[in-house]
Amino acid sequence: MPNSFQPEASHFIGGAYVEDTAGAPIEVIYPHTGEVIATVHAATPEMVDRALEAAKTAQVDWAAMTGTERGRVLRRAAEIMRARNRALSEIETHDTGKPLSETLVADAASGADALEYFGGLAGTLTGEHIPLADGDFVYTRREALGVCVGIGAWNYPIQIASWKAAPAMACGNAMVFKPSEMTPLSALQLAEILMEAGAPAGLFNVVQGRGDVGGALVTDERVAKVSLTGSVPTGRKVYAAAAEGIRHVTMELGGKSPILVFDDADLENAVSAAINGNFYSTGQICSNGTRVFVQEGLYERFVNRVAERMDGAVIGDPMDETTTIGPMVSGRQRDIVAGYIAKGAEEGARLVKGGKVIEGAGFYIEPTLFADVTDEMAIAREEIFGPVMSVLKFASEDEGIARANATGFGLAAGVFTNDLTRAHRVSAAFEAGTCYINAYNLTPVEAPFGGVKLSGVGRENSKAAIEHYSQIKTVYVGMNDTEAPF
Ligand SMILES: NC(=O)c1ccc[n+]([C@@H]2O[C@H](COP(=O)([O-])OP(=O)(O)OC[C@H]3O[C@@H](n4cnc5c(N)ncnc54)[C@H](O)[C@@H]3O)[C@@H](O)[C@H]2O)c1
């Protein structure tokens, strides 16, 4: 068993690794081999309490620093993260099974972007001055919320941790982060990096555990804000639990996003986007465009071309840098996907390519293409979170938009067309938080990211995230005598 992935201890609290073996063990499985590569322990109530207390204490002095000083720490952390990109990517590949060809460019690299971006923004955060009658005025102070809780999903562990921690810390908050129990390793690395970059002990803490540990964090009275990345069912629970204490929330939840490909689209670009938007990270991406609506005139050519291009997928050892499709994160997730594939075939979709579980120790399944999918089929309605593309046929623009929006989700949407006005008209009509024109699934830190409808509330990345990690205090200044009726 490779033991280089065993962390020094399960949790990172108050600036140091902390172990408490009284918590239930959680095995970390390498999805390529099914081997246990590390074991951590779920946080006991005592660990949760210590982490929240450490965050509460650290937050006071951190918020008193200038934004420029806070930003310096974040930008230093970004540099350390970039310098360690390969080691962090190898951890992420072993934790998630995602190929190294991806983790080298999309995980810690994106986390570093967030630290750098919000590090740069920290010094610019200000309130405003509002002049009133007779010399009175109001000024506003942009203040931190306090202790924030971050809860992560397993598909982009260090990216999710960084996307939450960076804006939180830029605004003067402290954080307790709970990674997904499937992928507990890399958030500990982020905690180490932040300490090395000069963050005070207790500013960013990591506790391990399952939903019960998440639940304990969400309802603690020391917590001002909860940011969750996860599924809609978990989102409902966490949002409701946070509401009890009137806590701020950001909910980054699931999706079933549409891509509309019109007859006049550039075929190769649309096919590339559909491949990226369904098979990158073996399909385990919230904003994937899993319902690909293709206009009648291009439909057969599109389906054939996707199938041809799928022959170029390199499935296998995720540590081999030529691999483009790794295993699913777990046997359970692979079985869920296999179940959807069986249902798709049963419900009459045309299986064009793939569809089979790849037998062996790892959790592999073939990238799968279904054509002739209809709106009522389970594969067109439910989030699969695996490498399954559904292609549906449409005729008119109005029909395409109506069907694209006929879902409870609203995370992302894409349109491929060379008609300039149609591209903008369709984007305006999409019920989605992020829309793409002749592109798909790019998430630069400068752009707001988040969902509408069941896909969530709040935005990550960009200046918009600042609104979700700070609050405005109004200070009214009287410059005149105070009048009273008696
Ligand atoms: N919108 C986004 O930015 C985004 C990004 C990645 C993944 N996702 C979504 O995440 C899902 C896949 O991730 P997952 O399977 O890890 O999600 P999940 O909902 O099962 O778990 C997410 C996290 O919530 C925790 N949790 C579970 N129950 C809880 C409770 N009652 N209280 C507090 N915390 C609790 C889990 O331990 C985990 O850390 C998909 O639906 C995907 O679309 C969304």
Boltz pocket constraint, residues with backbone or C-beta under 6 A from the ligand:
constraints:
  - pocket:
      binder: B
      contacts: [[A, 151], [A, 152], [A, 153], [A, 154], [A, 155], [A, 156], [A, 178], [A, 179], [A, 180], [A, 181], [A, 209], [A, 210], [A, 211], [A, 212], [A, 213], [A, 214], [A, 215], [A, 218], [A, 229], [A, 230], [A, 231], [A, 232], [A, 233], [A, 234], [A, 235], [A, 237], [A, 238], [A, 251], [A, 252], [A, 253], [A, 254], [A, 255], [A, 284], [A, 285], [A, 286], [A, 287], [A, 383], [A, 385], [A, 411], [A, 451], [A, 455], [A, 456]]
      max_distance: 6.0
